[in-house]
Amino acid sequence: PDIKSFTFKSFDFACTSTPKIANMNQSLKGDIDADFKPFSNELNLTILEKAIEESKSQVPVSDKEKEATIACASAMKCDS
């Protein structure tokens, strides 16, 4: 329930920059610019699996849907 914020100026949107990821379910509040980490498939999977587990009573997600979500994030490419 805590309000989190970040600024776009803290990100490099060049195609050559490393994408970043943040777990919005962490107990953080206020400016979370420094809490973004370099994107990795492993970190993405960890965050996704925890989100699926924590919300399974309200939003069931099948293994097929989980795999599709992982594949989608891995397939995104920057097109300059």
C-alpha positions as CSV (number, residue, x, y, z in Angstrom):
1,P,0.0,0.0,0.0
2,D,3.0,2.4,0.2
3,I,3.3,4.9,-2.6
4,K,6.4,4.3,-4.7
5,S,7.8,6.7,-7.3
6,F,10.6,6.9,-9.8
7,T,11.8,9.4,-12.4
8,F,12.3,8.8,-16.1
9,K,15.5,10.8,-15.9
10,S,17.2,8.0,-13.9
11,F,16.9,5.7,-16.9
12,D,18.9,5.5,-20.1
13,F,16.5,4.7,-23.0
14,A,19.2,4.1,-25.6
15,C,19.0,0.7,-27.3
16,T,22.5,-0.1,-26.1
17,S,21.6,0.4,-22.4
18,T,20.8,-2.5,-20.0
19,P,17.1,-2.8,-19.3
20,K,16.1,-2.5,-15.6
21,I,13.5,-4.3,-13.4
22,A,12.0,-3.7,-10.0
23,N,9.8,-5.8,-7.8
24,M,6.9,-3.5,-7.0
25,N,5.8,-5.8,-4.1
26,Q,8.9,-5.0,-2.0
27,S,8.2,-3.0,1.1
28,L,9.6,0.2,-0.3
29,K,8.2,3.7,-0.4
30,G,9.0,7.0,-1.9
31,D,11.7,7.3,-4.5
32,I,12.7,3.8,-5.7
33,D,15.1,4.9,-8.5
34,A,18.0,3.1,-6.9
35,D,16.0,-0.1,-6.3
36,F,15.8,-1.0,-10.0
37,K,18.3,-3.8,-11.0
38,P,19.6,-4.9,-14.3
39,F,17.0,-7.1,-16.0
40,S,17.8,-10.8,-16.2
41,N,15.6,-13.7,-17.1
42,E,16.4,-15.3,-13.7
43,L,15.3,-12.2,-11.7
44,N,12.2,-11.8,-13.9
45,L,11.3,-15.5,-13.2
46,T,11.8,-15.1,-9.5
47,I,9.6,-12.0,-9.3
48,L,7.0,-13.6,-11.6
49,E,6.8,-16.9,-9.6
50,K,6.4,-15.0,-6.3
51,A,3.6,-12.9,-7.8
52,I,1.9,-15.9,-9.1
53,E,2.1,-17.7,-5.8
54,E,1.0,-14.7,-3.7
55,S,-2.1,-14.0,-6.0
56,K,-3.1,-17.6,-6.9
57,S,-6.3,-17.4,-4.9
58,Q,-7.5,-14.4,-6.8
59,V,-5.8,-14.8,-10.2
60,P,-5.0,-18.3,-11.3
61,V,-2.1,-18.5,-13.8
62,S,-1.4,-21.7,-15.7
63,D,2.1,-23.0,-16.4
64,K,1.5,-22.3,-20.1
65,E,0.6,-18.6,-19.3
66,K,3.7,-18.3,-17.0
67,E,5.9,-19.6,-19.8
68,A,4.3,-17.3,-22.3
69,T,5.0,-14.3,-20.0
70,I,8.6,-15.3,-19.6
71,A,9.1,-15.8,-23.3
72,C,7.5,-12.4,-24.1
73,A,9.9,-10.5,-21.8
74,S,12.9,-12.4,-23.2
75,A,11.9,-11.7,-26.8
76,M,11.6,-7.9,-26.4
77,K,14.2,-6.2,-28.5
78,C,15.0,-2.5,-28.9
79,D,14.5,-1.3,-32.5
80,S,16.4,1.9,-33.1
